Amino acid sequence: MKLRLALLGLAAFSLMASTTPATASTPTAPAPTPGLDPAGLQSALDDLHAAGMPGAFAEVRDAGRTWRGAAGVADLESGRPVRPDLLHRVGSITKTFTSAAVLQQVEQGRVRLDAPIGDYLPDLVPGERGRAVTVRMLLNHTSGFAEYIPYAFPSITGADGPVSSKSLDENRYTHFRATDLIALGLAAPPSAEPGALPGVYSNTNYLLLGELLERVTGVPAEEYITRNVIERAGLRHTFFPTGPRIEGPHSKMYEALWGALEPPRDYSVYTMSWDMTGAGLVSTMEDLNRFYRTLLGGRIISPASLAQMRRTVPVIALDGSTISYGLGLQKVEVPGCGTFWGNEGTVWGAGAVSMTREDGRRQMSIAINLMRWSGAHPVNDALSTLKLRTLGCSESEQP
């Protein structure tokens, strides 16, 4: 099977480039901009909508001050506007929550970071692979386990012909078992040797971590994460959905599949069993900022665990870019502007990114409701500009 993994774009809503990094231009040498600039932030959102994004919304915090903004529509048919407080599928930002839950178990002595995963899940990862791959390797994507998504959704890779939404549509209401998806990933040729650098991003790793959590806590991973991470952080609008619909006010979420869907199709109604502990969460931009503020402030895991989370390695993301990845936590360094920690992610039709500057003074969370547009689209540069402004960085000349 010929897999177009570089086109999947399901792991990263790329912070300094678009979902098509080969064609996007990236601003360079930004400088930090102190304080909030409400007019500039709103203008950047408006420009993104004008460039072709149906809707976008954000929350930015700087030194205790908060700005929330939105531009565009939540529903292309009705024209219903987006609002800053809407619920949204946040994709792989979920991985930070799952990682924090695993590190809590490390603190309690139930899990060892450098123990073989086969010690805990011998039935799922037996034999030599179970002995060679550690819990840490799952957390930082250096396990070498292949990505299962192309096998669960073969039409989106063009494996059987042109890229299409066939498998995406067929699985809208499918209830996948995590163990079946894990089996797909483990049966595929490995992406690398265990521990090799750069690592290769794989959602198989985080489904295994969900199974690990259930095995050592005795409750489903989603239940443990809700009680011990989401509730501990004081989040009021963050949850794992129990069905295909989002309960509460939200935007429709439009998927273009790199031009294969024209016009883009709404996938806001979708069963998330295909990647629950890797990408299943629904949240708000306010909650995401609160979560990272609480996590990085040492109130969910210990300082020692947070230090482990910040030990980064180079990882090749599913969009083909190389990111600096720790244990469920991404590091982004913007020259002249600062170092940021957080995560980013997409699911069908929805993208989100949440970053906090290392000193904690600046935070940004952005949501967009169109994913995988094609080629050199005007959205690319407008999205890069918005991200830089929300980070508190000013744009300079394009390369």
Secondary structure as UniProt FT lines:
FT   HELIX           5..7
FT   TURN            15..16
FT   TURN            21..23
FT   STRAND          31..32
FT   HELIX           38..51
FT   STRAND          55..62
FT   TURN            63..64
FT   STRAND          65..73
FT   TURN            76..78
FT   TURN            84..85
FT   STRAND          87..89
FT   HELIX           91..93
FT   HELIX           94..107
FT   TURN            108..109
FT   TURN            113..114
FT   HELIX           117..119
FT   TURN            122..124
FT   HELIX           127..132
FT   HELIX           135..139
FT   TURN            140..141
FT   HELIX           149..152
FT   HELIX           154..157
FT   TURN            158..160
FT   HELIX           166..170
FT   TURN            171..173
FT   HELIX           178..187
FT   TURN            194..195
FT   STRAND          199..200
FT   HELIX           203..217
FT   HELIX           221..225
FT   HELIX           226..230
FT   TURN            231..234
FT   STRAND          254..255
FT   HELIX           257..259
FT   STRAND          265..266
FT   HELIX           272..274
FT   HELIX           276..279
FT   STRAND          282..283
FT   HELIX           285..296
FT   TURN            297..298
FT   HELIX           303..309
FT   STRAND          313..316
FT   TURN            318..319
FT   STRAND          322..325
FT   STRAND          330..334
FT   TURN            335..337
FT   STRAND          338..347
FT   TURN            348..349
FT   STRAND          350..357
FT   TURN            358..359
FT   STRAND          362..368
FT   STRAND          370..371
FT   HELIX           379..391
FT   STRAND          393..394
//
